[in-house]
Amino acid sequence: MSKDQKLRIIPLGGLGEVGKNMMAYEFGGRILVVDAGLMFPENDMLGVDYIIPDYQYLIDNARRVEAIVITHGHEDHIGAIRHLLTDISAPVYATPLTRGLIEVKLARNGLAGRAVLNTIQAGDTLRLGPFQVETFHVCHSIPDAIGLGITTPAGLVVHSGDYKFDQTPVDNWPTDFAKLAEFSARGVDVLLADSTNAERPGWTPSERVIGPALDEVFREAPGRIIVATFASLIARMQQVADAAVRHGRKMAFVGASMVDNAKIARKMGYLEIPDATIVSLEEALHLPKKEVVLMCTGSQGEPSSIIGRLSTGTNRQFDVEPGDTVVLSSHPIPGNEEAVNKTINRLFRRGANVIYEAVAAVHVSGHASSEEQKLLLNLVRPRFFVPIHGELHQLKRHAVLARQVGIPAENIQVVENGQVLELADGRLTLAERMPGGYIFVEGESVGEIDMDVMQEREQLARSGIVLITVPLDKYSSRLLKEPEVITRGFVSPEDAEALVPLIRQKVTDLVHGGGLDDEKLIADAVRSLLYHETKRRPMVFVSITKA
């Protein structure tokens, strides 16, 4: 079969990690992109705001991109959309709420009106070039989430998106089991399914368990309640608002993203809050504390978030006070556990009572646990299975679950970002490998920082720095005055008083002894001296000036 008759499945993000989900499907020379998400930086990625997929392949083939379909409005699925639409001109298809959240994101970044956004409904069938895309509703922790059935002449692929099998969802709209059964009756060639909770046994609890837990928090809280969650977690906003109404509190949203998302969700009917319950932050701060609930971002311990700033006492508009109850309504993203724990400890030190997932049911996952994943596999009965959305250990565990329900091991492909798969003649095979790494975003800088810079920052943070300026006569290469030595993050000022003269003497001996004016050789010699004296390896930079 020619290359044009193969369905190429190209994972650009979300496989081997949690976040920055992006998948490309290619058939007949046309490309369908599913999702464009971001990932939050790990603790050692100093200075990075967030990470987006390496989609250079899409940039190189921009004219062949038929469309972009977004499964739902969480940041790990729409967070990179503004970057993608800056580089690629292709129509975007999304359900109403997802489209609204994308519009807010584009407008916030000065891109309003730049993209062709198309509204679709769960259950719609799209014909996008060689792709027939059938959308179906799935339960998740945000309304309007969908999965996809993608048909080409090479076969039928089911792309689950993020899902759970909540039988009693808060919006009374369960996952479309009938559509999944219909796909199964037709014969599914490949299932690509969410692996986030593959290591969690049993079933993910219903969102409805959060209501009673919030009621208990609202009954017991002596003062203000501050609820932190993701700005796109509309379902949680609704549950907090319902609790506020039941317990006679006024509710204020705090932070630009939270305010904007709540506004669009209310406008579109996905968030129902009585007008009398909503107040501005300024009004809330002047009300009796027992009558107020504030909803903000920062449940992942991000230093620049509202909760992050409250925990360190650097928030401008208000502070955490004794008697406040802070509710962290989310599960720590892998890699964020340390930051979340530090934030919780700092909030306790400032006098707040902190409620989090480990001590109360103030959060449930929006992802299927292992028994639900088995049910999906049994419902769909695919010929081939590819676990997606998860770190490698989660993908591997999902593969084990697939074998347990009867999928042959040789029909399961566990791959990471960049590993292309090809479906042709009823077979799913590995193809070439392409880049699937990280693109770091820091302020307005996109992709200008690489892993080498990250490693340098980590070394600076771990070992400190020594800066040496060597002023030489441009004719004789002799020292004009003694070298200047500056240390930062290496030794204490007291220790530096003893160490700096040794460094100066070493540099002086090198220059006078051999006429040495090579910055690298001087730096190497100083590194050896410092290791001998301290058993530590700071970064050493030498600058030779000649006058």
C-alpha positions in Angstrom: 0.0 0.0 0.0 1.3 3.5 -0.9 2.2 5.9 1.8 -0.9 8.0 0.9 -3.1 5.0 1.8 -1.7 4.6 5.3 -3.1 6.3 8.3 -0.2 7.8 10.2 -0.7 8.4 13.9 1.8 10.9 15.1 1.9 11.6 18.9 3.4 15.1 19.4 2.5 15.4 23.1 0.9 13.6 26.0 2.6 10.2 25.6 5.3 9.7 28.3 4.1 12.7 30.3 1.0 14.2 31.9 0.1 17.3 29.9 0.7 19.1 26.5 -1.6 16.7 24.7 -1.4 16.8 20.9 -2.0 14.1 18.4 -1.8 14.3 14.6 -3.5 11.9 12.2 -2.3 11.9 8.6 -3.9 10.3 5.6 -3.8 11.0 1.9 -1.4 13.9 2.4 -3.8 15.7 4.8 -3.4 16.1 8.5 -6.0 16.3 11.3 -4.7 17.7 14.6 -6.4 16.7 17.9 -5.8 19.0 20.9 -3.1 21.5 21.5 -2.2 21.5 25.2 0.4 22.8 27.6 2.3 21.2 30.5 3.3 22.8 33.7 7.1 22.9 34.4 8.7 20.5 36.8 10.5 21.8 39.9 13.9 21.8 38.2 12.7 23.8 35.2 13.6 27.1 36.7 12.1 30.3 35.2 9.8 28.4 32.8 6.2 29.5 32.7 4.9 26.4 30.8 5.8 23.9 28.1 4.2 23.2 24.8 4.6 20.4 22.3 7.3 20.4 19.6 5.1 20.7 16.6 7.7 21.5 14.1 6.3 18.7 11.8 3.1 20.6 11.6 4.9 23.9 10.8 6.8 22.2 8.1 3.6 20.8 6.7 1.3 23.7 7.5 -0.5 23.7 4.1 -1.5 20.1 4.7 -3.2 20.6 8.0 -6.9 20.1 7.3 -8.3 21.0 10.7 -7.8 21.1 14.5 -10.4 19.4 16.7 -10.3 20.1 20.4 -11.8 17.5 22.8 -12.4 19.8 25.8 -11.3 23.1 27.5 -8.7 22.1 30.0 -5.2 23.7 29.7 -3.5 20.4 28.9 -5.7 20.3 25.8 -6.1 24.0 24.8 -3.1 25.7 26.5 -0.9 25.8 23.3 -3.7 26.7 20.9 -2.6 30.4 20.6 0.9 29.3 19.7 -0.3 26.7 17.2 -2.6 29.2 15.5 0.2 31.8 15.2 2.1 29.3 13.1 -0.7 27.4 11.3 -3.8 28.7 9.6 -6.4 25.9 9.9 -10.0 25.9 11.1 -10.7 24.9 14.7 -13.7 22.7 15.7 -14.8 22.6 19.3 -18.0 22.3 21.4 -19.6 25.5 22.7 -17.9 25.8 26.1 -14.6 24.7 24.7 -14.8 27.3 21.9 -15.7 30.0 24.4 -12.7 29.2 26.6 -10.5 29.2 23.4 -11.9 32.6 22.5 -11.1 34.0 25.9 -7.5 32.7 25.6 -7.0 34.1 22.2 -8.5 37.5 23.2 -6.2 37.7 26.2 -3.2 37.3 23.9 -4.3 39.8 21.3 -5.4 37.1 18.8 -9.2 37.7 18.8 -10.6 37.2 15.4 -7.4 35.7 14.0 -8.7 32.1 13.9 -11.6 30.4 12.2 -13.5 28.8 15.1 -16.4 26.4 14.4 -18.9 25.3 17.0 -19.9 21.6 17.0 -22.1 19.6 19.3 -21.4 16.2 20.8 -22.9 13.7 18.3 -22.0 15.7 15.2 -20.2 14.1 12.3 -17.6 16.2 10.5 -16.1 15.5 7.1 -12.7 17.0 7.1 -10.8 16.1 3.9 -10.2 12.3 4.0 -11.3 12.2 7.7 -14.8 11.4 8.8 -14.9 12.5 12.5 -17.8 11.4 14.7 -17.9 13.2 18.0 -19.4 11.6 21.1 -20.0 13.0 24.6 -17.7 11.8 27.5 -17.9 12.6 31.2 -15.0 14.6 32.5 -14.5 17.4 35.1 -15.6 20.0 32.6 -18.8 20.2 30.6 -18.8 19.6 26.8 -16.0 17.1 26.6 -16.0 14.8 23.7 -14.2 11.7 22.2 -13.7 11.1 18.5 -14.3 8.3 16.1 -12.1 8.9 13.1 -12.7 6.9 9.9 -10.5 6.8 6.8 -10.1 4.1 4.1 -7.4 2.6 6.4 -9.9 1.9 9.2 -11.7 3.3 12.2 -9.8 4.8 15.1 -11.4 5.8 18.4 -9.7 8.6 20.3 -11.2 8.7 23.9 -10.0 12.1 25.0 -10.1 12.5 28.8 -13.1 10.5 30.2 -14.7 8.8 33.1 -17.8 6.6 33.4 -19.6 8.7 36.0 -23.1 7.3 36.3 -24.4 10.3 38.2 -22.6 13.3 36.8 -23.5 16.7 38.1 -24.8 17.8 34.7 -26.8 14.5 34.3 -25.1 13.8 31.0 -23.3 10.5 31.2 -20.7 9.2 28.7 -22.3 8.1 25.4 -22.1 4.3 25.9 -24.4 3.7 22.9 -22.0 5.4 20.5 -19.1 3.3 21.8 -21.1 0.2 21.3 -22.0 1.3 17.8 -18.3 1.7 17.0 -17.6 -1.7 18.4 -20.3 -3.2 16.1 -18.7 -1.6 13.1 -15.2 -2.9 14.1 -12.7 -0.6 15.7 -9.2 -0.9 14.3 -7.3 1.2 16.9 -8.4 2.5 20.3 -6.3 5.3 21.8 -7.4 5.8 25.4 -6.6 8.0 28.4 -4.1 6.3 30.8 -3.9 9.0 33.6 -5.4 6.8 36.3 -4.3 3.4 35.0 -2.6 2.7 38.4 -5.7 3.5 40.4 -7.8 0.4 41.2 -11.6 0.3 41.0 -13.8 3.2 39.8 -13.3 6.9 40.0 -15.9 8.4 42.4 -18.8 10.4 41.0 -18.4 14.2 41.0 -21.5 14.2 43.3 -19.5 13.1 46.3 -17.9 16.6 46.4 -21.2 18.3 47.3 -21.5 16.7 50.8 -17.8 17.4 51.5 -18.2 21.0 50.5 -21.2 21.3 52.7 -19.2 20.1 55.7 -16.5 22.6 55.0 -19.0 25.5 54.7 -20.7 24.5 57.9 -17.5 24.3 59.9 -15.6 27.3 58.5 -15.5 30.1 61.0 -14.4 32.8 58.5 -13.7 33.2 54.9 -13.5 30.2 52.6 -10.9 30.3 49.8 -11.3 27.6 47.2 -8.4 27.0 44.8 -8.7 24.9 41.6 -8.0 25.1 37.9 -9.5 28.1 36.1 -11.0 25.7 33.5 -12.7 23.4 36.1 -16.2 24.7 35.5 -17.9 21.8 37.2 -16.1 22.7 40.5 -17.1 26.3 40.1 -20.7 25.1 39.9 -20.4 22.9 43.0 -18.8 25.7 45.1 -21.5 28.1 43.9 -24.3 25.7 44.9 -22.7 25.3 48.3 -22.5 29.1 48.6 -26.2 29.4 47.9 -27.1 26.7 50.4 -25.1 28.3 53.1 -25.9 31.9 52.5 -22.4 33.1 51.4 -21.5 35.5 48.6 -19.1 34.3 46.0 -16.3 36.2 44.2 -13.9 34.9 41.6 -10.3 36.1 41.9 -7.7 36.3 39.1 -8.0 37.1 35.4 -8.3 33.6 34.1 -10.8 32.5 36.8 -12.9 35.7 36.2 -12.9 35.4 32.4 -13.7 31.7 32.4 -16.5 32.0 34.9 -17.9 34.9 32.8 -18.0 33.0 29.6 -19.4 29.9 31.3 -22.2 31.9 32.8 -22.9 33.6 29.6 -23.2 30.3 27.7 -25.4 28.7 30.4 -22.8 26.2 31.7 -22.5 27.9 35.0 -25.7 28.8 36.8 -25.2 31.1 39.7 -27.9 33.6 41.0 -26.9 37.2 40.3 -27.4 37.9 44.0 -24.7 35.4 45.0 -21.9 36.9 42.8 -20.0 39.9 44.1 -16.7 41.5 43.1 -13.6 40.9 45.1 -13.7 44.4 46.4 -17.2 43.9 47.7 -16.3 40.5 49.2 -13.4 42.0 51.1 -15.8 44.4 52.9 -18.4 41.8 53.9 -18.4 39.8 57.1 -15.9 37.0 56.7 -18.4 34.3 57.5 -20.5 35.4 54.5 -17.8 35.1 51.9 -16.3 32.4 49.6 -13.5 33.3 47.2 -12.6 31.1 44.2 -9.1 31.4 42.7 -6.2 29.5 41.1 -3.1 28.0 42.7 -4.1 24.5 43.7 -0.8 23.2 42.2 1.4 25.5 44.3 2.4 27.7 41.5 4.4 30.6 43.0 2.8 33.3 40.8 -0.8 32.1 41.4 -3.2 33.6 44.0 -2.7 30.8 46.5 1.0 30.8 45.9 1.2 34.5 46.7 -1.1 34.2 49.7 1.1 31.5 51.1 4.1 33.7 51.0 2.3 36.9 52.0 3.0 38.7 48.7 -0.6 38.9 47.3 -1.5 42.6 46.8 -5.2 42.6 47.2 -5.7 40.6 50.4 -3.8 38.3 52.8 -4.6 34.9 54.4 -5.7 35.5 58.0 -6.2 33.2 61.0 -9.7 31.8 60.7 -9.6 31.5 56.9 -10.3 28.0 55.4 -8.4 27.2 52.2 -9.7 24.4 50.1 -7.3 22.9 47.5 -9.8 21.2 45.1 -7.4 19.3 42.8 -5.0 16.5 42.7 -1.3 17.4 42.4 0.0 17.0 38.9 3.0 14.5 38.9 6.1 16.5 39.7 4.1 19.2 41.6 3.7 17.2 44.9 6.6 19.0 46.6 5.4 22.5 45.6 1.8 21.7 46.8 3.0 20.4 50.1 5.2 23.4 50.7 2.2 25.7 49.9 0.0 23.8 52.3 2.6 24.1 55.1 3.1 27.9 54.5 -0.7 28.4 54.6 -0.9 26.6 57.9 1.9 28.8 59.3 -0.1 31.9 58.3 -3.0 30.7 60.4 -5.3 29.2 57.8 -7.0 25.8 58.0 -6.2 23.9 54.8 -8.5 21.2 53.4 -7.1 19.1 50.6 -7.8 15.8 48.8 -5.9 13.6 51.4 -8.1 14.8 54.3 -11.5 15.3 52.7 -13.4 14.5 49.4 -13.0 18.0 48.1 -11.7 16.7 44.8 -12.3 13.7 42.6 -10.5 12.9 39.4 -12.0 13.5 36.0 -10.2 10.4 34.6 -11.2 6.8 34.4 -9.6 4.4 36.9 -8.6 0.9 36.0 -12.0 -0.8 36.1 -13.5 1.9 33.8 -10.5 1.5 31.5 -11.2 -2.2 31.3 -14.9 -1.4 30.6 -14.0 0.9 27.7 -11.7 -1.8 26.2 -14.5 -4.4 26.5 -17.1 -2.0 25.1 -15.0 -1.0 22.1 -13.1 -4.3 21.6 -10.4 -2.8 19.3 -8.1 -4.9 17.2 -5.2 -2.7 18.3 -4.7 -0.6 21.4 -2.5 2.4 22.1 -2.5 3.9 25.6 -2.2 7.7 25.6 -2.2 10.6 28.1 0.2 9.5 30.8 3.7 9.0 31.9 5.5 5.8 30.7 4.6 3.8 33.8 1.0 4.7 33.4 1.0 3.8 29.7 2.6 0.4 30.6 0.1 -0.3 33.3 -2.8 0.5 30.9 -1.2 -2.0 28.5 -1.3 -4.6 31.3 -5.0 -3.9 31.8 -5.6 -4.4 28.1 -3.9 -7.8 28.2 -6.1 -8.7 31.1 -9.3 -8.2 29.1 -8.0 -10.2 26.2 -6.1 -7.8 23.8 -3.1 -9.8 22.5 0.2 -8.4 23.6 1.4 -8.1 20.0 -1.6 -5.8 19.3 -0.7 -3.3 22.0 1.7 -0.5 21.1 3.2 1.5 24.0 4.9 4.5 22.4 6.1 7.9 23.5 6.1 11.3 21.8 7.5 11.3 18.3 7.1 7.6 17.6 4.9 7.4 14.5 2.5 4.5 14.0 1.0 3.4 10.7 -2.3 1.6 10.1 -2.5 -0.2 6.8 -3.9 -3.5 5.5 -5.3 -4.3 9.0 -1.9 -4.0 10.7 -0.5 -1.3 13.1 3.2 -1.0 12.8 6.0 1.3 14.1 7.3 3.9 11.5 9.9 6.5 11.8 10.8 8.6 14.9 10.5 12.4 14.9 11.2 15.0 17.5 8.7 15.0 20.4 10.4 17.1 23.1 9.7 20.2 25.1 9.3 23.7 23.8 9.8 26.0 26.8 7.7 29.2 27.1 9.1 32.0 29.3 7.4 35.3 29.1 7.4 36.2 25.4 10.2 33.7 24.7 9.0 30.6 22.9 11.5 27.9 22.1 14.6 30.0 22.7 15.5 28.1 25.9 16.6 24.5 25.6 17.7 21.7 27.9 21.2 23.0 28.0 20.0 26.3 29.5 17.8 24.3 31.9 20.9 22.3 33.0 22.9 25.5 33.5 20.2 27.0 35.6 20.0 23.9 37.7 23.7 23.9 38.2 23.6 27.6 39.2 20.9 26.9 41.7 22.7 23.8 43.1 26.3 25.0 43.1 26.4 28.8 42.7 28.7 30.9 40.6 32.1 32.5 40.7 32.8 35.5 38.4 36.4 36.5 37.8 37.5 39.6 35.9 41.1 39.7 34.8 42.3 43.2 33.7 45.4 42.9 31.5 47.7 45.3 29.7 47.0 44.9 26.0 50.7 45.0 25.1 52.4 42.9 27.7 49.4 40.8 28.9 50.5 41.7 32.5 47.9 42.3 35.2 47.0 46.0 35.6 45.5 45.3 39.0 44.5 42.3 41.0 41.7 40.2 39.6 38.1 41.0 40.8 36.3 38.0 42.2 32.5 37.8 42.9 30.7 34.8 44.3 26.9 34.2 44.4 25.2 31.2 45.9 28.5 29.4 46.5 29.8 30.1 50.0 28.8 32.4 52.8 30.3 35.9 53.0 32.5 34.8 55.9 33.9 31.8 53.9 34.3 34.0 50.9 36.7 36.2 52.8 39.1 33.3 53.1 38.5 31.8 49.7 38.6 34.9 47.4 42.3 35.7 48.2 43.2 32.1 47.2 41.4 32.6 43.9 43.1 35.9 43.3 46.5 34.5 44.0 45.8 31.5 41.7 44.9 33.7 38.8 47.8 36.1 39.5 50.2 33.1 39.5 48.8 31.8 36.2 49.1 35.1 34.4 52.5 36.1 35.8 53.9 32.7 35.7 53.2 31.8 32.2 51.7 34.9 30.5 48.4 33.0 30.5 45.5 34.9 29.0 43.2 32.0 28.1 39.8 32.4 29.8 39.0 28.6 29.6 42.3 27.5 31.1 42.1 30.0 33.9 38.5 28.8 34.7 39.6 25.2 34.7 42.4 25.9 37.1 40.1 27.8 39.4 37.6 25.0 39.3 40.3 22.6 40.4 41.3 24.9 43.2 37.8 25.3 44.5 37.1 21.6 44.4 40.3 20.9 46.3 39.3 23.5 48.9 35.5 22.9 49.2 34.7 19.6 47.4 32.1 21.6 45.5 31.8 22.5 41.8 30.4 26.0 41.2 30.1 27.4 37.7 33.2 29.6 37.1 33.2 32.3 34.5 36.4 34.3 33.6 36.4 37.6 31.7 39.7 39.0 30.4 39.7 42.7 29.7 42.6 44.4 27.9 43.4 48.1 28.1 
